[in-house]
Amino acid sequence: AQKVTQAQTEISVVEKEDVTLDCVYETRDTTYYLFWYKQPPSGELVFLIRRNSFDEQNEISGRYSWNFQKSTSSFNFTITASQVVDSAVYFCALSGGTSYDKVIFGPGTSLSVIP
Amino acid sequence: DSGVTQTPKHLITATGQRVTLRCSPRSGDLSVYWYQQSLDQGLQFLIQYYNGEERAKGNILERFSAQQFPDLHSELNLSSLELGDSALYFCASSERGLQETQYFGPGTRLLVL
């Protein structure tokens, strides 16, 4: 069975601090996708990144970076120099196996960035 | 603005009733996804349609059904509503599948009393 764990329920940081959101996944599939989504206080969902299981290269997009480690089944998300606008709930998700379009979400991590 | 529209924004109804949620995908997107977000269950994938055909099914109850029409808009039908169906229902679209970026609608907040 597939599972996504986000052990950090809530995190608070002061503006300009770096913060890492943890994501650990379980799957028996050899090919799968991992995702991160953002849900700001306004409620909409925003897709952030998708990573194929064959691509373990870390990715950086501005202040955001992602560290994918197959050996530890982790796909962590780091925000550098956090800003108040980063305050949101962040979801890690997994899809794979017989249906790459069937996504399993983690419970989410609520990030508060304090000015 | 993601380009995905959902109507209505809010819906209040009673137990046992039936409602229909509507989603219009971004222009050119063939895939439509439905998700449910509730306090109890978190964020769950319900179902995906691609160019009118059901492609993937998640934790969708038998009381729920969906379809995608020739103009690619989709409807999610919820029947025999229960209190536990109160949730935020999101629709998303992508060109084909999850190998492309998904764009989410603003959601429909359903309250069952």
Interface residues (C-beta under 8 A of the other chain):
Chain A: Y33 F35 G43 E44 L45 V46 F47 R50 F91 S95 S99 Y100 D101 K102 V103 I104 F105 P107 G108
Chain B: S2 S31 Y33 Y35 G42 L43 Q44 F45 Q48 R55 A56 K57 G58 L88 F90 A92 G97 L98 Q99 T101 Q102 Y103 F104 G105 P106 G107
